[in-house]
């Protein structure tokens, strides 16, 4: 899985989760904790953007399903000397 783009310097990382809404049950005693992984919808996706700061900064974007993939893409797309910022 080659990235083909390597960012250096100051790099910003941000993602937006979308889709996968799980409707809560009407009765409180029937509801599950939707924050837990096993209770989330499998349709949930994350749009990940890794952007190099500066005038000619480049942007690397991907749609991913798992948060673990974000860490892998970050490691593949940045030099060791790069300084990453995220929220």
Phi and psi restraints in degrees (range 20) as a CNS / XPLOR table:
assign (resid 1 and name C) (resid 2 and name N)
       (resid 2 and name CA) (resid 2 and name C) 1.0 -84.1 20.0 2
assign (resid 2 and name N) (resid 2 and name CA)
       (resid 2 and name C) (resid 3 and name N) 1.0 142.3 20.0 2
assign (resid 2 and name C) (resid 3 and name N)
       (resid 3 and name CA) (resid 3 and name C) 1.0 -85.3 20.0 2
assign (resid 3 and name N) (resid 3 and name CA)
       (resid 3 and name C) (resid 4 and name N) 1.0 -45.5 20.0 2
assign (resid 3 and name C) (resid 4 and name N)
       (resid 4 and name CA) (resid 4 and name C) 1.0 84.5 20.0 2
assign (resid 4 and name N) (resid 4 and name CA)
       (resid 4 and name C) (resid 5 and name N) 1.0 -6.7 20.0 2
assign (resid 4 and name C) (resid 5 and name N)
       (resid 5 and name CA) (resid 5 and name C) 1.0 -138.8 20.0 2
assign (resid 5 and name N) (resid 5 and name CA)
       (resid 5 and name C) (resid 6 and name N) 1.0 123.8 20.0 2
assign (resid 5 and name C) (resid 6 and name N)
       (resid 6 and name CA) (resid 6 and name C) 1.0 -118.3 20.0 2
assign (resid 6 and name N) (resid 6 and name CA)
       (resid 6 and name C) (resid 7 and name N) 1.0 125.1 20.0 2
assign (resid 6 and name C) (resid 7 and name N)
       (resid 7 and name CA) (resid 7 and name C) 1.0 -99.7 20.0 2
assign (resid 7 and name N) (resid 7 and name CA)
       (resid 7 and name C) (resid 8 and name N) 1.0 148.0 20.0 2
assign (resid 7 and name C) (resid 8 and name N)
       (resid 8 and name CA) (resid 8 and name C) 1.0 -137.8 20.0 2
assign (resid 8 and name N) (resid 8 and name CA)
       (resid 8 and name C) (resid 9 and name N) 1.0 166.0 20.0 2
assign (resid 8 and name C) (resid 9 and name N)
       (resid 9 and name CA) (resid 9 and name C) 1.0 82.5 20.0 2
assign (resid 9 and name N) (resid 9 and name CA)
       (resid 9 and name C) (resid 10 and name N) 1.0 -139.4 20.0 2
assign (resid 9 and name C) (resid 10 and name N)
       (resid 10 and name CA) (resid 10 and name C) 1.0 -88.2 20.0 2
assign (resid 10 and name N) (resid 10 and name CA)
       (resid 10 and name C) (resid 11 and name N) 1.0 124.9 20.0 2
assign (resid 10 and name C) (resid 11 and name N)
       (resid 11 and name CA) (resid 11 and name C) 1.0 -126.0 20.0 2
assign (resid 11 and name N) (resid 11 and name CA)
       (resid 11 and name C) (resid 12 and name N) 1.0 129.7 20.0 2
assign (resid 11 and name C) (resid 12 and name N)
       (resid 12 and name CA) (resid 12 and name C) 1.0 -101.7 20.0 2
assign (resid 12 and name N) (resid 12 and name CA)
       (resid 12 and name C) (resid 13 and name N) 1.0 138.1 20.0 2
assign (resid 12 and name C) (resid 13 and name N)
       (resid 13 and name CA) (resid 13 and name C) 1.0 -124.3 20.0 2
assign (resid 13 and name N) (resid 13 and name CA)
       (resid 13 and name C) (resid 14 and name N) 1.0 127.4 20.0 2
assign (resid 13 and name C) (resid 14 and name N)
       (resid 14 and name CA) (resid 14 and name C) 1.0 -146.7 20.0 2
assign (resid 14 and name N) (resid 14 and name CA)
       (resid 14 and name C) (resid 15 and name N) 1.0 149.9 20.0 2
assign (resid 14 and name C) (resid 15 and name N)
       (resid 15 and name CA) (resid 15 and name C) 1.0 -140.8 20.0 2
assign (resid 15 and name N) (resid 15 and name CA)
       (resid 15 and name C) (resid 16 and name N) 1.0 154.8 20.0 2
assign (resid 15 and name C) (resid 16 and name N)
       (resid 16 and name CA) (resid 16 and name C) 1.0 -132.5 20.0 2
assign (resid 16 and name N) (resid 16 and name CA)
       (resid 16 and name C) (resid 17 and name N) 1.0 121.7 20.0 2
assign (resid 16 and name C) (resid 17 and name N)
       (resid 17 and name CA) (resid 17 and name C) 1.0 -85.6 20.0 2
assign (resid 17 and name N) (resid 17 and name CA)
       (resid 17 and name C) (resid 18 and name N) 1.0 138.6 20.0 2
assign (resid 17 and name C) (resid 18 and name N)
       (resid 18 and name CA) (resid 18 and name C) 1.0 -144.5 20.0 2
assign (resid 18 and name N) (resid 18 and name CA)
       (resid 18 and name C) (resid 19 and name N) 1.0 154.8 20.0 2
assign (resid 18 and name C) (resid 19 and name N)
       (resid 19 and name CA) (resid 19 and name C) 1.0 74.2 20.0 2
assign (resid 19 and name N) (resid 19 and name CA)
       (resid 19 and name C) (resid 20 and name N) 1.0 177.6 20.0 2
assign (resid 19 and name C) (resid 20 and name N)
       (resid 20 and name CA) (resid 20 and name C) 1.0 75.6 20.0 2
assign (resid 20 and name N) (resid 20 and name CA)
       (resid 20 and name C) (resid 21 and name N) 1.0 30.9 20.0 2
assign (resid 20 and name C) (resid 21 and name N)
       (resid 21 and name CA) (resid 21 and name C) 1.0 -70.2 20.0 2
assign (resid 21 and name N) (resid 21 and name CA)
       (resid 21 and name C) (resid 22 and name N) 1.0 131.8 20.0 2
assign (resid 21 and name C) (resid 22 and name N)
       (resid 22 and name CA) (resid 22 and name C) 1.0 -108.1 20.0 2
assign (resid 22 and name N) (resid 22 and name CA)
       (resid 22 and name C) (resid 23 and name N) 1.0 118.9 20.0 2
assign (resid 22 and name C) (resid 23 and name N)
       (resid 23 and name CA) (resid 23 and name C) 1.0 -72.9 20.0 2
assign (resid 23 and name N) (resid 23 and name CA)
       (resid 23 and name C) (resid 24 and name N) 1.0 128.5 20.0 2
assign (resid 23 and name C) (resid 24 and name N)
       (resid 24 and name CA) (resid 24 and name C) 1.0 -72.1 20.0 2
assign (resid 24 and name N) (resid 24 and name CA)
       (resid 24 and name C) (resid 25 and name N) 1.0 151.1 20.0 2
assign (resid 24 and name C) (resid 25 and name N)
       (resid 25 and name CA) (resid 25 and name C) 1.0 -69.1 20.0 2
assign (resid 25 and name N) (resid 25 and name CA)
       (resid 25 and name C) (resid 26 and name N) 1.0 156.6 20.0 2
assign (resid 25 and name C) (resid 26 and name N)
       (resid 26 and name CA) (resid 26 and name C) 1.0 -68.8 20.0 2
assign (resid 26 and name N) (resid 26 and name CA)
       (resid 26 and name C) (resid 27 and name N) 1.0 -43.2 20.0 2
assign (resid 26 and name C) (resid 27 and name N)
       (resid 27 and name CA) (resid 27 and name C) 1.0 -85.8 20.0 2
assign (resid 27 and name N) (resid 27 and name CA)
       (resid 27 and name C) (resid 28 and name N) 1.0 135.4 20.0 2
assign (resid 27 and name C) (resid 28 and name N)
       (resid 28 and name CA) (resid 28 and name C) 1.0 -61.7 20.0 2
assign (resid 28 and name N) (resid 28 and name CA)
       (resid 28 and name C) (resid 29 and name N) 1.0 -35.5 20.0 2
assign (resid 28 and name C) (resid 29 and name N)
       (resid 29 and name CA) (resid 29 and name C) 1.0 -72.3 20.0 2
assign (resid 29 and name N) (resid 29 and name CA)
       (resid 29 and name C) (resid 30 and name N) 1.0 -17.1 20.0 2
assign (resid 29 and name C) (resid 30 and name N)
       (resid 30 and name CA) (resid 30 and name C) 1.0 -92.2 20.0 2
assign (resid 30 and name N) (resid 30 and name CA)
       (resid 30 and name C) (resid 31 and name N) 1.0 -7.7 20.0 2
assign (resid 30 and name C) (resid 31 and name N)
       (resid 31 and name CA) (resid 31 and name C) 1.0 -75.7 20.0 2
assign (resid 31 and name N) (resid 31 and name CA)
       (resid 31 and name C) (resid 32 and name N) 1.0 149.2 20.0 2
assign (resid 31 and name C) (resid 32 and name N)
       (resid 32 and name CA) (resid 32 and name C) 1.0 -112.7 20.0 2
assign (resid 32 and name N) (resid 32 and name CA)
       (resid 32 and name C) (resid 33 and name N) 1.0 161.3 20.0 2
assign (resid 32 and name C) (resid 33 and name N)
       (resid 33 and name CA) (resid 33 and name C) 1.0 -77.3 20.0 2
assign (resid 33 and name N) (resid 33 and name CA)
       (resid 33 and name C) (resid 34 and name N) 1.0 105.2 20.0 2
assign (resid 33 and name C) (resid 34 and name N)
       (resid 34 and name CA) (resid 34 and name C) 1.0 -74.4 20.0 2
assign (resid 34 and name N) (resid 34 and name CA)
       (resid 34 and name C) (resid 35 and name N) 1.0 -6.1 20.0 2
assign (resid 34 and name C) (resid 35 and name N)
       (resid 35 and name CA) (resid 35 and name C) 1.0 -78.2 20.0 2
assign (resid 35 and name N) (resid 35 and name CA)
       (resid 35 and name C) (resid 36 and name N) 1.0 -23.1 20.0 2
assign (resid 35 and name C) (resid 36 and name N)
       (resid 36 and name CA) (resid 36 and name C) 1.0 -73.2 20.0 2
assign (resid 36 and name N) (resid 36 and name CA)
       (resid 36 and name C) (resid 37 and name N) 1.0 146.5 20.0 2
assign (resid 36 and name C) (resid 37 and name N)
       (resid 37 and name CA) (resid 37 and name C) 1.0 -60.1 20.0 2
assign (resid 37 and name N) (resid 37 and name CA)
       (resid 37 and name C) (resid 38 and name N) 1.0 -41.4 20.0 2
assign (resid 37 and name C) (resid 38 and name N)
       (resid 38 and name CA) (resid 38 and name C) 1.0 -70.2 20.0 2
assign (resid 38 and name N) (resid 38 and name CA)
       (resid 38 and name C) (resid 39 and name N) 1.0 -16.1 20.0 2
assign (resid 38 and name C) (resid 39 and name N)
       (resid 39 and name CA) (resid 39 and name C) 1.0 -101.1 20.0 2
assign (resid 39 and name N) (resid 39 and name CA)
       (resid 39 and name C) (resid 40 and name N) 1.0 1.5 20.0 2
assign (resid 39 and name C) (resid 40 and name N)
       (resid 40 and name CA) (resid 40 and name C) 1.0 -84.4 20.0 2
assign (resid 40 and name N) (resid 40 and name CA)
       (resid 40 and name C) (resid 41 and name N) 1.0 159.9 20.0 2
assign (resid 40 and name C) (resid 41 and name N)
       (resid 41 and name CA) (resid 41 and name C) 1.0 -78.5 20.0 2
assign (resid 41 and name N) (resid 41 and name CA)
       (resid 41 and name C) (resid 42 and name N) 1.0 143.3 20.0 2
assign (resid 41 and name C) (resid 42 and name N)
       (resid 42 and name CA) (resid 42 and name C) 1.0 -73.9 20.0 2
assign (resid 42 and name N) (resid 42 and name CA)
       (resid 42 and name C) (resid 43 and name N) 1.0 -7.8 20.0 2
assign (resid 42 and name C) (resid 43 and name N)
       (resid 43 and name CA) (resid 43 and name C) 1.0 -86.1 20.0 2
assign (resid 43 and name N) (resid 43 and name CA)
       (resid 43 and name C) (resid 44 and name N) 1.0 2.3 20.0 2
assign (resid 43 and name C) (resid 44 and name N)
       (resid 44 and name CA) (resid 44 and name C) 1.0 -73.3 20.0 2
assign (resid 44 and name N) (resid 44 and name CA)
       (resid 44 and name C) (resid 45 and name N) 1.0 130.1 20.0 2
assign (resid 44 and name C) (resid 45 and name N)
       (resid 45 and name CA) (resid 45 and name C) 1.0 -126.7 20.0 2
assign (resid 45 and name N) (resid 45 and name CA)
       (resid 45 and name C) (resid 46 and name N) 1.0 159.8 20.0 2
assign (resid 45 and name C) (resid 46 and name N)
       (resid 46 and name CA) (resid 46 and name C) 1.0 -126.8 20.0 2
assign (resid 46 and name N) (resid 46 and name CA)
       (resid 46 and name C) (resid 47 and name N) 1.0 127.5 20.0 2
assign (resid 46 and name C) (resid 47 and name N)
       (resid 47 and name CA) (resid 47 and name C) 1.0 -93.6 20.0 2
assign (resid 47 and name N) (resid 47 and name CA)
       (resid 47 and name C) (resid 48 and name N) 1.0 112.6 20.0 2
assign (resid 47 and name C) (resid 48 and name N)
       (resid 48 and name CA) (resid 48 and name C) 1.0 -104.4 20.0 2
assign (resid 48 and name N) (resid 48 and name CA)
       (resid 48 and name C) (resid 49 and name N) 1.0 133.3 20.0 2
assign (resid 48 and name C) (resid 49 and name N)
       (resid 49 and name CA) (resid 49 and name C) 1.0 -126.4 20.0 2
assign (resid 49 and name N) (resid 49 and name CA)
       (resid 49 and name C) (resid 50 and name N) 1.0 129.0 20.0 2
assign (resid 49 and name C) (resid 50 and name N)
       (resid 50 and name CA) (resid 50 and name C) 1.0 -118.5 20.0 2
assign (resid 50 and name N) (resid 50 and name CA)
       (resid 50 and name C) (resid 51 and name N) 1.0 115.5 20.0 2
assign (resid 50 and name C) (resid 51 and name N)
       (resid 51 and name CA) (resid 51 and name C) 1.0 -122.6 20.0 2
assign (resid 51 and name N) (resid 51 and name CA)
       (resid 51 and name C) (resid 52 and name N) 1.0 133.8 20.0 2
assign (resid 51 and name C) (resid 52 and name N)
       (resid 52 and name CA) (resid 52 and name C) 1.0 -85.4 20.0 2
assign (resid 52 and name N) (resid 52 and name CA)
       (resid 52 and name C) (resid 53 and name N) 1.0 128.3 20.0 2
assign (resid 52 and name C) (resid 53 and name N)
       (resid 53 and name CA) (resid 53 and name C) 1.0 -72.0 20.0 2
assign (resid 53 and name N) (resid 53 and name CA)
       (resid 53 and name C) (resid 54 and name N) 1.0 155.2 20.0 2
assign (resid 53 and name C) (resid 54 and name N)
       (resid 54 and name CA) (resid 54 and name C) 1.0 122.3 20.0 2
assign (resid 54 and name N) (resid 54 and name CA)
       (resid 54 and name C) (resid 55 and name N) 1.0 174.4 20.0 2
assign (resid 54 and name C) (resid 55 and name N)
       (resid 55 and name CA) (resid 55 and name C) 1.0 -63.1 20.0 2
assign (resid 55 and name N) (resid 55 and name CA)
       (resid 55 and name C) (resid 56 and name N) 1.0 -45.4 20.0 2
assign (resid 55 and name C) (resid 56 and name N)
       (resid 56 and name CA) (resid 56 and name C) 1.0 -106.3 20.0 2
assign (resid 56 and name N) (resid 56 and name CA)
       (resid 56 and name C) (resid 57 and name N) 1.0 36.2 20.0 2
assign (resid 56 and name C) (resid 57 and name N)
       (resid 57 and name CA) (resid 57 and name C) 1.0 -63.9 20.0 2
assign (resid 57 and name N) (resid 57 and name CA)
       (resid 57 and name C) (resid 58 and name N) 1.0 141.3 20.0 2
assign (resid 57 and name C) (resid 58 and name N)
       (resid 58 and name CA) (resid 58 and name C) 1.0 -101.4 20.0 2
assign (resid 58 and name N) (resid 58 and name CA)
       (resid 58 and name C) (resid 59 and name N) 1.0 156.8 20.0 2
assign (resid 58 and name C) (resid 59 and name N)
       (resid 59 and name CA) (resid 59 and name C) 1.0 -123.9 20.0 2
assign (resid 59 and name N) (resid 59 and name CA)
       (resid 59 and name C) (resid 60 and name N) 1.0 136.5 20.0 2
assign (resid 59 and name C) (resid 60 and name N)
       (resid 60 and name CA) (resid 60 and name C) 1.0 -118.5 20.0 2
assign (resid 60 and name N) (resid 60 and name CA)
       (resid 60 and name C) (resid 61 and name N) 1.0 120.7 20.0 2
assign (resid 60 and name C) (resid 61 and name N)
       (resid 61 and name CA) (resid 61 and name C) 1.0 -125.2 20.0 2
assign (resid 61 and name N) (resid 61 and name CA)
       (resid 61 and name C) (resid 62 and name N) 1.0 146.9 20.0 2
assign (resid 61 and name C) (resid 62 and name N)
       (resid 62 and name CA) (resid 62 and name C) 1.0 -151.6 20.0 2
assign (resid 62 and name N) (resid 62 and name CA)
       (resid 62 and name C) (resid 63 and name N) 1.0 152.8 20.0 2
assign (resid 62 and name C) (resid 63 and name N)
       (resid 63 and name CA) (resid 63 and name C) 1.0 -104.9 20.0 2
assign (resid 63 and name N) (resid 63 and name CA)
       (resid 63 and name C) (resid 64 and name N) 1.0 124.6 20.0 2
assign (resid 63 and name C) (resid 64 and name N)
       (resid 64 and name CA) (resid 64 and name C) 1.0 -127.0 20.0 2
assign (resid 64 and name N) (resid 64 and name CA)
       (resid 64 and name C) (resid 65 and name N) 1.0 161.0 20.0 2
assign (resid 64 and name C) (resid 65 and name N)
       (resid 65 and name CA) (resid 65 and name C) 1.0 -101.9 20.0 2
assign (resid 65 and name N) (resid 65 and name CA)
       (resid 65 and name C) (resid 66 and name N) 1.0 -36.3 20.0 2
assign (resid 65 and name C) (resid 66 and name N)
       (resid 66 and name CA) (resid 66 and name C) 1.0 -113.8 20.0 2
assign (resid 66 and name N) (resid 66 and name CA)
       (resid 66 and name C) (resid 67 and name N) 1.0 145.2 20.0 2
assign (resid 66 and name C) (resid 67 and name N)
       (resid 67 and name CA) (resid 67 and name C) 1.0 -65.5 20.0 2
assign (resid 67 and name N) (resid 67 and name CA)
       (resid 67 and name C) (resid 68 and name N) 1.0 -29.1 20.0 2
assign (resid 67 and name C) (resid 68 and name N)
       (resid 68 and name CA) (resid 68 and name C) 1.0 -63.5 20.0 2
assign (resid 68 and name N) (resid 68 and name CA)
       (resid 68 and name C) (resid 69 and name N) 1.0 -30.9 20.0 2
assign (resid 68 and name C) (resid 69 and name N)
       (resid 69 and name CA) (resid 69 and name C) 1.0 -65.0 20.0 2
assign (resid 69 and name N) (resid 69 and name CA)
       (resid 69 and name C) (resid 70 and name N) 1.0 -31.5 20.0 2
assign (resid 69 and name C) (resid 70 and name N)
       (resid 70 and name CA) (resid 70 and name C) 1.0 -63.8 20.0 2
assign (resid 70 and name N) (resid 70 and name CA)
       (resid 70 and name C) (resid 71 and name N) 1.0 -41.4 20.0 2
assign (resid 70 and name C) (resid 71 and name N)
       (resid 71 and name CA) (resid 71 and name C) 1.0 -66.5 20.0 2
assign (resid 71 and name N) (resid 71 and name CA)
       (resid 71 and name C) (resid 72 and name N) 1.0 -37.3 20.0 2
assign (resid 71 and name C) (resid 72 and name N)
       (resid 72 and name CA) (resid 72 and name C) 1.0 -66.2 20.0 2
assign (resid 72 and name N) (resid 72 and name CA)
       (resid 72 and name C) (resid 73 and name N) 1.0 -45.5 20.0 2
assign (resid 72 and name C) (resid 73 and name N)
       (resid 73 and name CA) (resid 73 and name C) 1.0 -64.1 20.0 2
assign (resid 73 and name N) (resid 73 and name CA)
       (resid 73 and name C) (resid 74 and name N) 1.0 -36.4 20.0 2
assign (resid 73 and name C) (resid 74 and name N)
       (resid 74 and name CA) (resid 74 and name C) 1.0 -64.1 20.0 2
assign (resid 74 and name N) (resid 74 and name CA)
       (resid 74 and name C) (resid 75 and name N) 1.0 -43.3 20.0 2
assign (resid 74 and name C) (resid 75 and name N)
       (resid 75 and name CA) (resid 75 and name C) 1.0 -66.8 20.0 2
assign (resid 75 and name N) (resid 75 and name CA)
       (resid 75 and name C) (resid 76 and name N) 1.0 -36.8 20.0 2
assign (resid 75 and name C) (resid 76 and name N)
       (resid 76 and name CA) (resid 76 and name C) 1.0 -76.1 20.0 2
assign (resid 76 and name N) (resid 76 and name CA)
       (resid 76 and name C) (resid 77 and name N) 1.0 -29.9 20.0 2
assign (resid 76 and name C) (resid 77 and name N)
       (resid 77 and name CA) (resid 77 and name C) 1.0 -96.2 20.0 2
assign (resid 77 and name N) (resid 77 and name CA)
       (resid 77 and name C) (resid 78 and name N) 1.0 4.2 20.0 2
assign (resid 77 and name C) (resid 78 and name N)
       (resid 78 and name CA) (resid 78 and name C) 1.0 -132.3 20.0 2
assign (resid 78 and name N) (resid 78 and name CA)
       (resid 78 and name C) (resid 79 and name N) 1.0 143.3 20.0 2
assign (resid 78 and name C) (resid 79 and name N)
       (resid 79 and name CA) (resid 79 and name C) 1.0 -69.2 20.0 2
assign (resid 79 and name N) (resid 79 and name CA)
       (resid 79 and name C) (resid 80 and name N) 1.0 158.9 20.0 2
assign (resid 79 and name C) (resid 80 and name N)
       (resid 80 and name CA) (resid 80 and name C) 1.0 -63.1 20.0 2
assign (resid 80 and name N) (resid 80 and name CA)
       (resid 80 and name C) (resid 81 and name N) 1.0 -30.3 20.0 2
assign (resid 80 and name C) (resid 81 and name N)
       (resid 81 and name CA) (resid 81 and name C) 1.0 -79.9 20.0 2
assign (resid 81 and name N) (resid 81 and name CA)
       (resid 81 and name C) (resid 82 and name N) 1.0 -7.8 20.0 2
assign (resid 81 and name C) (resid 82 and name N)
       (resid 82 and name CA) (resid 82 and name C) 1.0 -71.1 20.0 2
assign (resid 82 and name N) (resid 82 and name CA)
       (resid 82 and name C) (resid 83 and name N) 1.0 145.6 20.0 2
assign (resid 82 and name C) (resid 83 and name N)
       (resid 83 and name CA) (resid 83 and name C) 1.0 -108.7 20.0 2
assign (resid 83 and name N) (resid 83 and name CA)
       (resid 83 and name C) (resid 84 and name N) 1.0 114.9 20.0 2
assign (resid 83 and name C) (resid 84 and name N)
       (resid 84 and name CA) (resid 84 and name C) 1.0 -94.8 20.0 2
assign (resid 84 and name N) (resid 84 and name CA)
       (resid 84 and name C) (resid 85 and name N) 1.0 138.5 20.0 2
assign (resid 84 and name C) (resid 85 and name N)
       (resid 85 and name CA) (resid 85 and name C) 1.0 -122.1 20.0 2
assign (resid 85 and name N) (resid 85 and name CA)
       (resid 85 and name C) (resid 86 and name N) 1.0 133.5 20.0 2
assign (resid 85 and name C) (resid 86 and name N)
       (resid 86 and name CA) (resid 86 and name C) 1.0 -145.6 20.0 2
assign (resid 86 and name N) (resid 86 and name CA)
       (resid 86 and name C) (resid 87 and name N) 1.0 165.9 20.0 2
